Amino acid sequence: MKGIFWDKTANREIRLTFQWGRSIFVAIYVQPQRDLCWRKGGAGLDLLAYLREFHFVSVLLRLILAMLFGGMIGLERGRKGRAAGLRTYMLTCIGAAMTMLLGQYEYFMLETEWLGSAGARVDVARFGAQVINGIGFLGAGTIIVTGKQEVKGITTAAGLWASACMGLAIGAGFYECVLLGFVIIFLVMRILPRVESFLMENARNMNIYVEFHSLDDVGAVIGCIKKQDVQIYEVDLNHSMVSPNGNPSAVFSIRLNQKKTHPQILAAISELEIVSAIDEI
């Protein structure tokens, strides 16, 4: 059984639905002008407006979308062997969507069954704000500093944060934003790494991680680098710890003065007998 009531004081329409023999209240508050716009848009917009309402079908759809979209982004990260993969992204997106749905549910209950209850207050926005703050702890766990003084996991942490934001949009029923956001996030994680790699390979600045036999060999390594007609603007010598191979190491930040590829620079330095390992970071 369905009923449509008009609230004259708030100038809004209240739609209530009762199903399965017990009262399950499903309500949507629509301004008259907005409702007229949706109806003029045709069946497609009517369906979209229906899915924005708070009822069992819309809740189920939002949770499924959160599971699918979050999982698809996580699958791409998992294929690259990242710390956060399919299940992590999926759970993050679903949890964010459930948080937004919880805020909407409490707001609805305050407008119906909890109306007039003493001390019954809820701020729908604060649930989403806590998700944005709390996801930082999860993202921080994926960021590590390797033995080569290279920071990894920042993209994974940013992806988790974006996945949580997408989950909030799904929970709010903002389907247009969800679709566009998912496409953009997926393209950033799937396509842009190739563009980034191309730009990094042709960049004039590069950071080189070098392991050598002893600290006395630093001068020879610097001399070899300068012979390549490059400018050294920073040398980070690791005094606190040695490499996993037991050798001292350093990170050289250089700038190429002429057209030379990064592999050529690395090959020239690796020809030194004192160099035990070399890598671009």
Secondary structure, DSSP 4 states (H G I P E B T S, - for coil): -EEEEEETTTTEEEEEE-BTTB------EE-HHHHHHHHHT-HHHHHHHHHHS-SHHHHHHHHHHHHHHHHHHHHHHHHTT-SS-HHHHHHHHHHHHHHHHHHHHHHHHHHTTTTT-TT----HHHHHHHHHHHHHHHHHTT-EE-TTS-EE-HHHHHHHHHHHHHHHHHHHT-HHHHHHHHHHHHHHHHTHHHHHHHHHHT-SEEEEEEEESSGGGHHHHHHHHHHTSEEEEEEEE--S---TTS--EEEEEEEESSS--HHHHHHHHHTSTTEEEEEE-
